Amino acid sequence: MPIDFPGTPLRKAIKASNLINGKLTEIIKQRKADLADGKASLTQDLLSHMLMTCDEDGTYMKEFDISTKIIGLLIGGYEVAGAVCTLIVKFLAELPHIYDAVYKAQEVMRLTPPIQGSFREASTNFVFNGYTIPKGWILYWSLITTHKSVEYFQEPDKFDPSRFKGTGPTPYTYVPFGGGPMMCPGKEYARMEILVFMHNPAKRVKCERLLPQEKIVMDPLAMPAKGLPIRLFPHNHIN
Ligand code: HEM
């Protein structure tokens, strides 16, 4: 239960988020001033783009919304794809036989999706599984529950990249990047980043886990608890 209380991870997260938002707001204000003085260009980067683009009603994004979008991009662009690459190394160490890299990466994101779910606001009253959800409620949808459902995936806890052969899973049952209009905007970039990673270090070396029983923890992304210490060998290494 998330309670904002001194000493809790939530309190720490709120403090860190306020600090980062404060720094980003300074940068945003500076950019606004630079744009007004002609010292910055309208097309120089995403920040200028967010400041200068309005929606169909002529409304511009608020500073706070720009700041949270930037935090989302920083986390998505760095942490999340990094978490997937770490987990790929873990599975490569456990199951080193070469399989199609694309299927393997997909199966890693099914079994250990770095982001476990996301939030939505109910735009209307509706009934789900006998529960009435009133309009305006904030809901958490859990993608890991769908990924581990026996209804959609046989032996859901087994690492089996062949699930993605042929037509693959039923639509909306494999959703590591979310779904619908709010789907992750970094999806294609992340896929490319992961495949480049798999093609280079992961293909050239064999890995051995130093802590084979190391657990995966959600903090908040799925990550090995001790940072996944490994030993690397070239593929032609003979013990
Ligand atoms: C394997 C890597 C990644 C995974 C698994 C992932 C997953 C997700 C998920 C599940 C969401 C929530 C979607 C929803 O609510 O339906 C999301 C949102 C988002 N992702 Fe990613 N992501 C990844 C990489 C990236 C990268 C590389 C970027 C940017 C360069 C990025 C930027 C974002 C942003 C900005 C949002 C928020 C979108 C919004 O609120 O409209 N992500 N991501």
Residues whose N, C-alpha, C, O or C-beta is under 5 A from the ligand:
A	BS01	HEM	K69 G72 L73 G76 G77 V80 A81 V84 I115 S118 F119 V175 P176 F177 G178 G179 M182 M183 C184 P185 G186 Y189 A190
